[in-house]
Amino acid sequence: LTGFDRRIIEYVGRDGRLKEFYDRVLPLLEYLLPQYVQEGKAHLVIAIGCTGGRHRSVVIAEDLAAHFRAQDAYFVEVQHRDVAPPLLALHPLQELGQSAWVRASLRRWARAQRCHCRGVRAATAAGVG
């Protein structure tokens, strides 16, 4: 099982500490992202690590990505070093320095759509940074 499985997601959030984490980190990120855009920054990498890289970090990275995708203001990529999608399990490029990370491209969605290679890379290359 990995952080994509419902049982793991429920286990990670069972004691309320995950909600407390989100209550602290989401306002920080929601404050910082517009600041990065205003400064002309194009990317922000948010690294989430845990002991094995297959459970807690996956749950958190996926939740953060879903949160910022729902805003439809940023292009979000999620890559997991230690958990590859089943079809990409043999992909050789998995040398990131963290277990899971979310890269929020701070360009507006429409701008990111012009370069479809970003979306293709996110969908086809687990662990490529």
MODELLER restraints for C-alpha pairs under 7 A, 6 or more apart:
rsr = mdl.restraints
at = mdl.atoms
rsr.add(forms.Gaussian(group=physical.xy_distance, feature=features.Distance(at['CA:2:A'], at['CA:8:A']), mean=6.60, stdev=0.5))
rsr.add(forms.Gaussian(group=physical.xy_distance, feature=features.Distance(at['CA:2:A'], at['CA:54:A']), mean=5.25, stdev=0.5))
rsr.add(forms.Gaussian(group=physical.xy_distance, feature=features.Distance(at['CA:2:A'], at['CA:55:A']), mean=5.10, stdev=0.5))
rsr.add(forms.Gaussian(group=physical.xy_distance, feature=features.Distance(at['CA:3:A'], at['CA:9:A']), mean=6.00, stdev=0.5))
rsr.add(forms.Gaussian(group=physical.xy_distance, feature=features.Distance(at['CA:3:A'], at['CA:54:A']), mean=5.96, stdev=0.5))
rsr.add(forms.Gaussian(group=physical.xy_distance, feature=features.Distance(at['CA:3:A'], at['CA:55:A']), mean=4.09, stdev=0.5))
rsr.add(forms.Gaussian(group=physical.xy_distance, feature=features.Distance(at['CA:3:A'], at['CA:56:A']), mean=6.24, stdev=0.5))
rsr.add(forms.Gaussian(group=physical.xy_distance, feature=features.Distance(at['CA:3:A'], at['CA:58:A']), mean=4.87, stdev=0.5))
rsr.add(forms.Gaussian(group=physical.xy_distance, feature=features.Distance(at['CA:3:A'], at['CA:59:A']), mean=4.88, stdev=0.5))
rsr.add(forms.Gaussian(group=physical.xy_distance, feature=features.Distance(at['CA:4:A'], at['CA:58:A']), mean=6.99, stdev=0.5))
rsr.add(forms.Gaussian(group=physical.xy_distance, feature=features.Distance(at['CA:4:A'], at['CA:59:A']), mean=6.69, stdev=0.5))
rsr.add(forms.Gaussian(group=physical.xy_distance, feature=features.Distance(at['CA:8:A'], at['CA:55:A']), mean=6.75, stdev=0.5))
rsr.add(forms.Gaussian(group=physical.xy_distance, feature=features.Distance(at['CA:9:A'], at['CA:59:A']), mean=6.11, stdev=0.5))
rsr.add(forms.Gaussian(group=physical.xy_distance, feature=features.Distance(at['CA:12:A'], at['CA:56:A']), mean=6.23, stdev=0.5))
rsr.add(forms.Gaussian(group=physical.xy_distance, feature=features.Distance(at['CA:37:A'], at['CA:106:A']), mean=5.80, stdev=0.5))
rsr.add(forms.Gaussian(group=physical.xy_distance, feature=features.Distance(at['CA:41:A'], at['CA:106:A']), mean=6.90, stdev=0.5))
rsr.add(forms.Gaussian(group=physical.xy_distance, feature=features.Distance(at['CA:42:A'], at['CA:105:A']), mean=5.84, stdev=0.5))
rsr.add(forms.Gaussian(group=physical.xy_distance, feature=features.Distance(at['CA:42:A'], at['CA:106:A']), mean=5.13, stdev=0.5))
rsr.add(forms.Gaussian(group=physical.xy_distance, feature=features.Distance(at['CA:42:A'], at['CA:107:A']), mean=6.02, stdev=0.5))
rsr.add(forms.Gaussian(group=physical.xy_distance, feature=features.Distance(at['CA:43:A'], at['CA:103:A']), mean=6.85, stdev=0.5))
rsr.add(forms.Gaussian(group=physical.xy_distance, feature=features.Distance(at['CA:43:A'], at['CA:104:A']), mean=6.02, stdev=0.5))
rsr.add(forms.Gaussian(group=physical.xy_distance, feature=features.Distance(at['CA:43:A'], at['CA:105:A']), mean=4.54, stdev=0.5))
rsr.add(forms.Gaussian(group=physical.xy_distance, feature=features.Distance(at['CA:43:A'], at['CA:106:A']), mean=5.53, stdev=0.5))
rsr.add(forms.Gaussian(group=physical.xy_distance, feature=features.Distance(at['CA:44:A'], at['CA:103:A']), mean=5.75, stdev=0.5))
rsr.add(forms.Gaussian(group=physical.xy_distance, feature=features.Distance(at['CA:44:A'], at['CA:104:A']), mean=5.46, stdev=0.5))
rsr.add(forms.Gaussian(group=physical.xy_distance, feature=features.Distance(at['CA:44:A'], at['CA:105:A']), mean=6.40, stdev=0.5))
rsr.add(forms.Gaussian(group=physical.xy_distance, feature=features.Distance(at['CA:45:A'], at['CA:101:A']), mean=6.85, stdev=0.5))
rsr.add(forms.Gaussian(group=physical.xy_distance, feature=features.Distance(at['CA:45:A'], at['CA:102:A']), mean=5.94, stdev=0.5))
rsr.add(forms.Gaussian(group=physical.xy_distance, feature=features.Distance(at['CA:45:A'], at['CA:103:A']), mean=4.47, stdev=0.5))
rsr.add(forms.Gaussian(group=physical.xy_distance, feature=features.Distance(at['CA:45:A'], at['CA:104:A']), mean=6.49, stdev=0.5))
rsr.add(forms.Gaussian(group=physical.xy_distance, feature=features.Distance(at['CA:46:A'], at['CA:101:A']), mean=5.55, stdev=0.5))
rsr.add(forms.Gaussian(group=physical.xy_distance, feature=features.Distance(at['CA:46:A'], at['CA:102:A']), mean=5.18, stdev=0.5))
rsr.add(forms.Gaussian(group=physical.xy_distance, feature=features.Distance(at['CA:46:A'], at['CA:103:A']), mean=6.15, stdev=0.5))
rsr.add(forms.Gaussian(group=physical.xy_distance, feature=features.Distance(at['CA:47:A'], at['CA:98:A']), mean=6.25, stdev=0.5))
rsr.add(forms.Gaussian(group=physical.xy_distance, feature=features.Distance(at['CA:47:A'], at['CA:100:A']), mean=6.22, stdev=0.5))
rsr.add(forms.Gaussian(group=physical.xy_distance, feature=features.Distance(at['CA:47:A'], at['CA:101:A']), mean=4.33, stdev=0.5))
rsr.add(forms.Gaussian(group=physical.xy_distance, feature=features.Distance(at['CA:47:A'], at['CA:102:A']), mean=6.47, stdev=0.5))
rsr.add(forms.Gaussian(group=physical.xy_distance, feature=features.Distance(at['CA:48:A'], at['CA:57:A']), mean=5.43, stdev=0.5))
rsr.add(forms.Gaussian(group=physical.xy_distance, feature=features.Distance(at['CA:48:A'], at['CA:61:A']), mean=6.54, stdev=0.5))
rsr.add(forms.Gaussian(group=physical.xy_distance, feature=features.Distance(at['CA:48:A'], at['CA:98:A']), mean=6.81, stdev=0.5))
rsr.add(forms.Gaussian(group=physical.xy_distance, feature=features.Distance(at['CA:48:A'], at['CA:99:A']), mean=6.53, stdev=0.5))
rsr.add(forms.Gaussian(group=physical.xy_distance, feature=features.Distance(at['CA:48:A'], at['CA:100:A']), mean=5.42, stdev=0.5))
rsr.add(forms.Gaussian(group=physical.xy_distance, feature=features.Distance(at['CA:48:A'], at['CA:101:A']), mean=5.57, stdev=0.5))
rsr.add(forms.Gaussian(group=physical.xy_distance, feature=features.Distance(at['CA:49:A'], at['CA:57:A']), mean=5.30, stdev=0.5))
rsr.add(forms.Gaussian(group=physical.xy_distance, feature=features.Distance(at['CA:49:A'], at['CA:98:A']), mean=5.73, stdev=0.5))
rsr.add(forms.Gaussian(group=physical.xy_distance, feature=features.Distance(at['CA:49:A'], at['CA:99:A']), mean=4.91, stdev=0.5))
rsr.add(forms.Gaussian(group=physical.xy_distance, feature=features.Distance(at['CA:49:A'], at['CA:100:A']), mean=6.15, stdev=0.5))
rsr.add(forms.Gaussian(group=physical.xy_distance, feature=features.Distance(at['CA:50:A'], at['CA:56:A']), mean=6.28, stdev=0.5))
rsr.add(forms.Gaussian(group=physical.xy_distance, feature=features.Distance(at['CA:50:A'], at['CA:57:A']), mean=5.47, stdev=0.5))
rsr.add(forms.Gaussian(group=physical.xy_distance, feature=features.Distance(at['CA:50:A'], at['CA:99:A']), mean=6.71, stdev=0.5))
rsr.add(forms.Gaussian(group=physical.xy_distance, feature=features.Distance(at['CA:53:A'], at['CA:82:A']), mean=5.50, stdev=0.5))
rsr.add(forms.Gaussian(group=physical.xy_distance, feature=features.Distance(at['CA:53:A'], at['CA:99:A']), mean=4.51, stdev=0.5))
rsr.add(forms.Gaussian(group=physical.xy_distance, feature=features.Distance(at['CA:53:A'], at['CA:100:A']), mean=6.69, stdev=0.5))
rsr.add(forms.Gaussian(group=physical.xy_distance, feature=features.Distance(at['CA:54:A'], at['CA:82:A']), mean=6.04, stdev=0.5))
rsr.add(forms.Gaussian(group=physical.xy_distance, feature=features.Distance(at['CA:54:A'], at['CA:83:A']), mean=5.81, stdev=0.5))
rsr.add(forms.Gaussian(group=physical.xy_distance, feature=features.Distance(at['CA:57:A'], at['CA:99:A']), mean=6.67, stdev=0.5))
rsr.add(forms.Gaussian(group=physical.xy_distance, feature=features.Distance(at['CA:57:A'], at['CA:100:A']), mean=5.84, stdev=0.5))
rsr.add(forms.Gaussian(group=physical.xy_distance, feature=features.Distance(at['CA:58:A'], at['CA:100:A']), mean=6.09, stdev=0.5))
rsr.add(forms.Gaussian(group=physical.xy_distance, feature=features.Distance(at['CA:61:A'], at['CA:78:A']), mean=6.99, stdev=0.5))
rsr.add(forms.Gaussian(group=physical.xy_distance, feature=features.Distance(at['CA:61:A'], at['CA:100:A']), mean=6.35, stdev=0.5))
rsr.add(forms.Gaussian(group=physical.xy_distance, feature=features.Distance(at['CA:61:A'], at['CA:101:A']), mean=6.03, stdev=0.5))
rsr.add(forms.Gaussian(group=physical.xy_distance, feature=features.Distance(at['CA:61:A'], at['CA:102:A']), mean=6.01, stdev=0.5))
rsr.add(forms.Gaussian(group=physical.xy_distance, feature=features.Distance(at['CA:65:A'], at['CA:76:A']), mean=6.24, stdev=0.5))
rsr.add(forms.Gaussian(group=physical.xy_distance, feature=features.Distance(at['CA:65:A'], at['CA:78:A']), mean=6.84, stdev=0.5))
rsr.add(forms.Gaussian(group=physical.xy_distance, feature=features.Distance(at['CA:65:A'], at['CA:102:A']), mean=6.50, stdev=0.5))
rsr.add(forms.Gaussian(group=physical.xy_distance, feature=features.Distance(at['CA:68:A'], at['CA:74:A']), mean=6.74, stdev=0.5))
rsr.add(forms.Gaussian(group=physical.xy_distance, feature=features.Distance(at['CA:69:A'], at['CA:76:A']), mean=6.36, stdev=0.5))
rsr.add(forms.Gaussian(group=physical.xy_distance, feature=features.Distance(at['CA:72:A'], at['CA:109:A']), mean=6.80, stdev=0.5))
rsr.add(forms.Gaussian(group=physical.xy_distance, feature=features.Distance(at['CA:73:A'], at['CA:108:A']), mean=5.60, stdev=0.5))
rsr.add(forms.Gaussian(group=physical.xy_distance, feature=features.Distance(at['CA:73:A'], at['CA:109:A']), mean=5.91, stdev=0.5))
rsr.add(forms.Gaussian(group=physical.xy_distance, feature=features.Distance(at['CA:74:A'], at['CA:104:A']), mean=6.24, stdev=0.5))
rsr.add(forms.Gaussian(group=physical.xy_distance, feature=features.Distance(at['CA:74:A'], at['CA:105:A']), mean=5.92, stdev=0.5))
rsr.add(forms.Gaussian(group=physical.xy_distance, feature=features.Distance(at['CA:74:A'], at['CA:106:A']), mean=5.53, stdev=0.5))
rsr.add(forms.Gaussian(group=physical.xy_distance, feature=features.Distance(at['CA:74:A'], at['CA:107:A']), mean=6.29, stdev=0.5))
rsr.add(forms.Gaussian(group=physical.xy_distance, feature=features.Distance(at['CA:74:A'], at['CA:108:A']), mean=5.56, stdev=0.5))
rsr.add(forms.Gaussian(group=physical.xy_distance, feature=features.Distance(at['CA:74:A'], at['CA:109:A']), mean=5.56, stdev=0.5))
rsr.add(forms.Gaussian(group=physical.xy_distance, feature=features.Distance(at['CA:75:A'], at['CA:104:A']), mean=5.78, stdev=0.5))
rsr.add(forms.Gaussian(group=physical.xy_distance, feature=features.Distance(at['CA:75:A'], at['CA:105:A']), mean=5.06, stdev=0.5))
rsr.add(forms.Gaussian(group=physical.xy_distance, feature=features.Distance(at['CA:75:A'], at['CA:106:A']), mean=6.90, stdev=0.5))
rsr.add(forms.Gaussian(group=physical.xy_distance, feature=features.Distance(at['CA:75:A'], at['CA:109:A']), mean=5.50, stdev=0.5))
rsr.add(forms.Gaussian(group=physical.xy_distance, feature=features.Distance(at['CA:75:A'], at['CA:112:A']), mean=6.58, stdev=0.5))
rsr.add(forms.Gaussian(group=physical.xy_distance, feature=features.Distance(at['CA:76:A'], at['CA:102:A']), mean=6.87, stdev=0.5))
rsr.add(forms.Gaussian(group=physical.xy_distance, feature=features.Distance(at['CA:76:A'], at['CA:103:A']), mean=5.77, stdev=0.5))
rsr.add(forms.Gaussian(group=physical.xy_distance, feature=features.Distance(at['CA:76:A'], at['CA:104:A']), mean=4.47, stdev=0.5))
rsr.add(forms.Gaussian(group=physical.xy_distance, feature=features.Distance(at['CA:76:A'], at['CA:105:A']), mean=6.09, stdev=0.5))
rsr.add(forms.Gaussian(group=physical.xy_distance, feature=features.Distance(at['CA:77:A'], at['CA:102:A']), mean=5.79, stdev=0.5))
rsr.add(forms.Gaussian(group=physical.xy_distance, feature=features.Distance(at['CA:77:A'], at['CA:103:A']), mean=5.16, stdev=0.5))
rsr.add(forms.Gaussian(group=physical.xy_distance, feature=features.Distance(at['CA:77:A'], at['CA:104:A']), mean=6.39, stdev=0.5))
rsr.add(forms.Gaussian(group=physical.xy_distance, feature=features.Distance(at['CA:77:A'], at['CA:122:A']), mean=5.68, stdev=0.5))
rsr.add(forms.Gaussian(group=physical.xy_distance, feature=features.Distance(at['CA:78:A'], at['CA:101:A']), mean=5.96, stdev=0.5))
rsr.add(forms.Gaussian(group=physical.xy_distance, feature=features.Distance(at['CA:78:A'], at['CA:102:A']), mean=4.64, stdev=0.5))
rsr.add(forms.Gaussian(group=physical.xy_distance, feature=features.Distance(at['CA:78:A'], at['CA:103:A']), mean=6.37, stdev=0.5))
rsr.add(forms.Gaussian(group=physical.xy_distance, feature=features.Distance(at['CA:78:A'], at['CA:122:A']), mean=7.00, stdev=0.5))
rsr.add(forms.Gaussian(group=physical.xy_distance, feature=features.Distance(at['CA:79:A'], at['CA:100:A']), mean=5.94, stdev=0.5))
rsr.add(forms.Gaussian(group=physical.xy_distance, feature=features.Distance(at['CA:79:A'], at['CA:101:A']), mean=5.73, stdev=0.5))
rsr.add(forms.Gaussian(group=physical.xy_distance, feature=features.Distance(at['CA:79:A'], at['CA:102:A']), mean=6.61, stdev=0.5))
rsr.add(forms.Gaussian(group=physical.xy_distance, feature=features.Distance(at['CA:79:A'], at['CA:126:A']), mean=5.60, stdev=0.5))
rsr.add(forms.Gaussian(group=physical.xy_distance, feature=features.Distance(at['CA:79:A'], at['CA:127:A']), mean=5.42, stdev=0.5))
rsr.add(forms.Gaussian(group=physical.xy_distance, feature=features.Distance(at['CA:80:A'], at['CA:99:A']), mean=6.02, stdev=0.5))
rsr.add(forms.Gaussian(group=physical.xy_distance, feature=features.Distance(at['CA:80:A'], at['CA:100:A']), mean=4.28, stdev=0.5))
rsr.add(forms.Gaussian(group=physical.xy_distance, feature=features.Distance(at['CA:80:A'], at['CA:101:A']), mean=6.48, stdev=0.5))
rsr.add(forms.Gaussian(group=physical.xy_distance, feature=features.Distance(at['CA:80:A'], at['CA:126:A']), mean=6.48, stdev=0.5))
rsr.add(forms.Gaussian(group=physical.xy_distance, feature=features.Distance(at['CA:80:A'], at['CA:127:A']), mean=5.69, stdev=0.5))
rsr.add(forms.Gaussian(group=physical.xy_distance, feature=features.Distance(at['CA:81:A'], at['CA:94:A']), mean=5.53, stdev=0.5))
rsr.add(forms.Gaussian(group=physical.xy_distance, feature=features.Distance(at['CA:81:A'], at['CA:96:A']), mean=6.29, stdev=0.5))
rsr.add(forms.Gaussian(group=physical.xy_distance, feature=features.Distance(at['CA:81:A'], at['CA:98:A']), mean=6.96, stdev=0.5))
rsr.add(forms.Gaussian(group=physical.xy_distance, feature=features.Distance(at['CA:81:A'], at['CA:99:A']), mean=5.18, stdev=0.5))
rsr.add(forms.Gaussian(group=physical.xy_distance, feature=features.Distance(at['CA:81:A'], at['CA:100:A']), mean=5.89, stdev=0.5))
rsr.add(forms.Gaussian(group=physical.xy_distance, feature=features.Distance(at['CA:81:A'], at['CA:127:A']), mean=4.95, stdev=0.5))
rsr.add(forms.Gaussian(group=physical.xy_distance, feature=features.Distance(at['CA:82:A'], at['CA:99:A']), mean=6.09, stdev=0.5))
rsr.add(forms.Gaussian(group=physical.xy_distance, feature=features.Distance(at['CA:84:A'], at['CA:126:A']), mean=5.79, stdev=0.5))
rsr.add(forms.Gaussian(group=physical.xy_distance, feature=features.Distance(at['CA:88:A'], at['CA:126:A']), mean=6.83, stdev=0.5))
rsr.add(forms.Gaussian(group=physical.xy_distance, feature=features.Distance(at['CA:93:A'], at['CA:127:A']), mean=5.94, stdev=0.5))
rsr.add(forms.Gaussian(group=physical.xy_distance, feature=features.Distance(at['CA:93:A'], at['CA:128:A']), mean=5.68, stdev=0.5))
rsr.add(forms.Gaussian(group=physical.xy_distance, feature=features.Distance(at['CA:94:A'], at['CA:127:A']), mean=4.56, stdev=0.5))
rsr.add(forms.Gaussian(group=physical.xy_distance, feature=features.Distance(at['CA:94:A'], at['CA:128:A']), mean=6.30, stdev=0.5))
rsr.add(forms.Gaussian(group=physical.xy_distance, feature=features.Distance(at['CA:96:A'], at['CA:127:A']), mean=6.82, stdev=0.5))
rsr.add(forms.Gaussian(group=physical.xy_distance, feature=features.Distance(at['CA:96:A'], at['CA:129:A']), mean=6.75, stdev=0.5))
